[in-house]
Amino acid sequence: MFKVTPNPPDTDPASPYESLDLNLDPSIMATPRKPSSMFIVNPELNIETLLVHACESLASANVMANDLVDHLEGTSRNALLGTAQVIMLGELAVNRALDQLDPP
């Protein structure tokens, strides 16, 4: 059988970027990064409020993931079940932090 494409050369550069001809403008790298203010968490919010919101968001994500699991089969289902479990563990951790801030 004939191979249409030739084998790549046997060169082994020290860096994967060594063979690239990157002519980057140094001023681009020196420009300070300014974060976008489109999605920003209010820096004046207290820790309890942030944790409560995180807990509610994680609980909602867990419900959505578990609802979606019913529509999947095989490895995709298993992967999403694992993701739902990680979400639940995050929710438990946030709940524990809330309990330490304000004991029941």
C-alpha positions as CSV (number, residue, x, y, z in Angstrom):
1,M,0.0,0.0,0.0
2,F,1.3,3.4,-1.0
3,K,1.5,6.1,1.7
4,V,0.4,9.5,0.4
5,T,2.2,11.7,3.0
6,P,6.0,11.4,3.7
7,N,7.3,10.7,7.2
8,P,8.3,13.8,9.2
9,P,12.0,14.6,9.4
10,D,13.9,12.9,12.3
11,T,14.9,16.2,13.9
12,D,14.4,16.4,17.6
13,P,14.4,20.0,18.8
14,A,15.2,20.7,22.4
15,S,11.9,22.7,22.7
16,P,8.7,22.2,20.8
17,Y,8.7,25.9,20.0
18,E,12.3,25.9,18.7
19,S,11.3,25.1,15.2
20,L,8.6,27.8,15.1
21,D,9.5,31.1,13.7
22,L,7.7,33.4,16.2
23,N,8.4,37.1,15.6
24,L,6.5,38.4,18.6
25,D,6.5,42.1,19.3
26,P,8.2,42.6,22.7
27,S,5.8,45.5,23.5
28,I,2.9,43.0,23.5
29,M,4.5,40.9,26.3
30,A,5.3,44.1,28.3
31,T,1.7,45.4,28.2
32,P,0.1,44.9,31.7
33,R,-3.0,42.7,31.8
34,K,-6.1,44.5,32.8
35,P,-8.8,42.1,33.9
36,S,-12.3,42.5,32.4
37,S,-14.8,44.0,34.7
38,M,-17.8,42.4,32.9
39,F,-18.0,39.6,35.4
40,I,-16.6,40.6,38.7
41,V,-17.4,39.6,42.2
42,N,-18.1,42.5,44.5
43,P,-14.9,42.8,46.7
44,E,-17.1,44.1,49.5
45,L,-19.1,40.9,49.9
46,N,-18.4,39.0,53.1
47,I,-17.2,35.4,53.2
48,E,-20.5,34.0,54.4
49,T,-22.4,35.5,51.5
50,L,-19.8,34.2,49.0
51,L,-19.9,30.7,50.5
52,V,-23.7,30.6,50.5
53,H,-23.8,31.6,46.8
54,A,-21.1,29.0,46.0
55,C,-23.1,26.4,47.8
56,E,-26.3,27.2,45.9
57,S,-24.4,27.3,42.6
58,L,-22.9,23.9,43.3
59,A,-26.2,22.4,44.3
60,S,-27.8,23.7,41.1
61,A,-24.9,22.2,39.0
62,N,-25.3,18.9,40.8
63,V,-29.1,18.8,40.0
64,M,-28.4,19.7,36.3
65,A,-25.7,17.0,36.0
66,N,-27.9,14.3,37.6
67,D,-30.8,15.2,35.3
68,L,-28.5,15.0,32.3
69,V,-27.2,11.6,33.4
70,D,-30.6,10.0,32.7
71,H,-30.1,10.8,28.9
72,L,-26.7,9.3,28.6
73,E,-25.2,5.8,28.4
74,G,-21.8,4.1,28.7
75,T,-18.6,6.0,29.3
76,S,-20.3,9.5,28.9
77,R,-22.8,8.6,31.6
78,N,-19.9,7.4,33.9
79,A,-17.9,10.5,33.3
80,L,-20.9,12.8,34.1
81,L,-21.6,10.8,37.2
82,G,-18.0,11.3,38.3
83,T,-18.4,15.0,37.6
84,A,-21.6,15.2,39.6
85,Q,-19.8,13.5,42.5
86,V,-17.0,16.1,42.4
87,I,-19.6,18.8,42.4
88,M,-21.2,17.2,45.4
89,L,-17.9,17.0,47.2
90,G,-17.3,20.7,46.6
91,E,-20.8,21.5,47.9
92,L,-20.0,19.5,51.1
93,A,-16.7,21.4,51.6
94,V,-18.5,24.7,51.2
95,N,-21.2,23.6,53.7
96,R,-18.5,22.6,56.2
97,A,-16.9,26.0,55.8
98,L,-20.3,27.7,56.4
99,D,-20.8,25.5,59.5
100,Q,-17.4,26.7,60.9
101,L,-18.3,30.4,60.2
102,D,-21.7,30.1,61.9
103,P,-22.1,26.9,64.0
104,P,-25.7,25.6,64.1
